[in-house]
Amino acid sequence: MGENFKEKLARVEAFVFDVDGVMTDGGIMPLPDGDFIRRYYAKDGYALSYAIKHGYKVCVITGGFGATLLSRMKRLGVEYLYHNCMDKIAAIDDFCRRAGVNIENTIYMGDDIPDLECMRKVGIPVCPADACPEVAEAACYVSQFSGGYGCVRDIVEQVLRAHGTWALDSKGTISDDSVASR
């Protein structure tokens, strides 16, 4: 008998996320300099920063690029970033080696065909509610939230709750999503 989803969450040591369609709703606004404007969900950003603060390894692998993307990930504290990436399998292998994590204890959240290979390789493939049918079929969990609307927060919060590390304090994290207390 296979392990249930809650048991899988209890062994997670790392998160890997796609950007467009996962951290965002997939919409992009091209700028004249070749960069893009993307809309991110503040609660997703908070959850990522919180997970990093509590020692979880977080990796972003995306075909996307641009200074605003790099700035966003840096502000969140994402140490492992593969952008403008056309070989996601090589990237996830490199991440697991560099971060010293077991791929079986890694979550990958993707939403479209380029994510399928990585989803099939990790131990815990998950996706947003609005992922393409092939990705939803490959996932062991489909969030009730769509890309750019809380799916990242959903999975991060579930893992941290399973480990007893969610909401340990109310001090927050330093990110562009936080408002300083006065």
C-alpha positions in Angstrom: 0.0 0.0 0.0 1.4 3.4 -1.0 2.1 6.3 1.1 -0.7 8.9 1.4 -0.3 12.6 0.6 0.0 13.7 4.3 2.8 11.2 4.8 4.6 12.5 1.7 4.3 16.1 3.1 6.0 15.0 6.3 9.2 14.1 4.4 9.5 17.2 2.2 12.9 18.9 2.4 12.7 21.1 -0.7 10.4 22.9 -3.0 10.8 23.6 -6.7 8.5 26.0 -8.6 7.9 27.1 -12.1 7.0 30.8 -12.4 4.6 31.7 -15.2 1.3 29.9 -14.5 2.4 28.9 -10.9 3.7 31.9 -9.1 1.8 34.1 -11.6 -1.5 33.7 -13.5 0.5 33.3 -16.7 -0.2 36.7 -18.0 2.9 38.8 -19.1 3.2 42.4 -20.2 6.2 42.8 -22.5 8.2 46.0 -22.0 10.2 47.7 -24.8 13.5 46.6 -23.2 12.6 42.9 -23.5 11.7 42.5 -19.8 8.2 41.5 -18.7 5.8 42.7 -16.0 4.3 39.8 -14.1 1.6 39.9 -11.4 2.6 37.9 -8.3 0.4 37.0 -5.3 1.7 38.5 -2.0 0.7 35.5 0.1 2.7 33.2 -2.1 5.7 35.4 -1.6 5.3 35.5 2.1 5.0 31.7 2.3 8.2 31.2 0.3 10.1 33.7 2.4 8.8 32.0 5.6 9.8 28.5 4.3 13.3 29.8 3.5 13.6 31.4 6.9 12.8 28.0 8.5 15.5 26.2 6.5 13.7 24.7 3.6 15.5 24.7 0.2 13.5 26.6 -2.4 14.3 26.5 -6.1 12.8 28.2 -9.1 13.2 26.8 -12.5 11.6 28.8 -15.3 11.9 29.5 -19.0 11.1 33.1 -18.1 13.6 35.8 -17.8 14.1 39.5 -17.0 15.4 41.9 -14.4 12.0 42.1 -12.6 11.9 38.3 -12.3 15.4 38.2 -10.9 14.7 41.1 -8.5 11.5 39.4 -7.2 13.3 36.1 -6.5 16.2 37.8 -4.8 13.9 39.8 -2.5 12.2 36.6 -1.5 15.5 35.0 -0.7 15.4 32.3 -3.4 19.0 31.0 -3.6 18.5 28.5 -6.3 17.2 30.2 -9.5 17.4 28.8 -13.0 15.9 31.3 -15.4 15.7 31.4 -19.2 16.0 27.6 -18.7 15.3 25.3 -21.5 16.5 22.1 -19.8 14.5 21.8 -16.6 15.7 18.2 -15.9 19.4 19.3 -15.9 18.4 22.2 -13.6 16.6 20.1 -11.1 19.4 17.6 -11.0 21.9 20.4 -10.5 19.7 21.9 -7.7 19.4 18.6 -5.8 23.2 18.0 -6.1 24.1 21.6 -5.0 21.5 21.8 -2.2 22.1 18.2 -1.0 18.4 17.2 -1.2 16.9 13.9 -2.1 14.7 14.2 -5.2 12.2 11.8 -3.6 11.7 14.3 -0.8 11.2 17.2 -3.2 8.0 18.9 -4.3 7.8 20.2 -7.9 4.9 22.5 -8.8 4.3 23.1 -12.5 1.4 23.9 -14.7 2.2 23.0 -18.3 3.8 20.5 -20.6 7.4 21.8 -20.1 7.0 20.8 -16.4 6.0 17.2 -17.0 9.4 15.7 -17.1 10.4 17.2 -13.7 7.1 16.3 -12.2 7.6 12.6 -13.2 11.1 12.7 -11.7 10.4 14.1 -8.2 8.8 12.2 -5.3 6.0 14.8 -4.9 4.6 16.4 -8.0 1.9 19.0 -7.5 0.1 21.6 -9.6 -2.3 24.6 -9.5 -6.0 24.1 -10.1 -5.7 25.5 -13.6 -2.9 23.3 -14.8 -3.2 21.6 -18.2 -4.9 18.2 -18.0 -1.7 16.3 -18.6 0.0 18.0 -15.6 -3.0 17.5 -13.4 -2.9 13.8 -14.3 0.8 13.5 -13.3 0.3 15.3 -10.0 -0.3 13.6 -6.7 -2.0 16.8 -5.5 -3.9 19.5 -7.4 -4.3 22.7 -5.3 -7.7 24.2 -5.1 -6.0 27.5 -6.0 -5.0 28.6 -9.5 -1.6 29.8 -10.5 -0.9 33.3 -9.2 -3.8 33.1 -6.8 -2.4 31.1 -3.8 -1.4 27.6 -5.0 2.2 28.2 -3.8 1.0 29.3 -0.4 -1.3 26.3 -0.3 1.4 23.7 -0.7 4.1 25.5 1.4 1.7 26.0 4.2 0.6 22.3 4.1 4.2 21.1 4.3 5.1 23.5 7.1 2.0 22.5 9.1 2.9 18.8 8.6 6.4 19.6 10.1 5.0 21.8 12.8 6.9 24.9 11.6 4.0 27.0 10.2 3.1 30.2 12.1 5.6 29.8 14.9 5.9 33.5 15.3 4.2 36.6 14.0 7.3 38.6 13.2 7.1 38.0 9.5 9.9 37.9 7.0 11.8 40.5 5.1 10.4 40.7 1.6 8.6 43.2 -0.6 5.3 41.7 0.6 5.9 42.7 4.2 4.9 45.9 5.8 7.1 47.1 8.6 5.3 47.4 12.0 5.4 50.8 13.6 
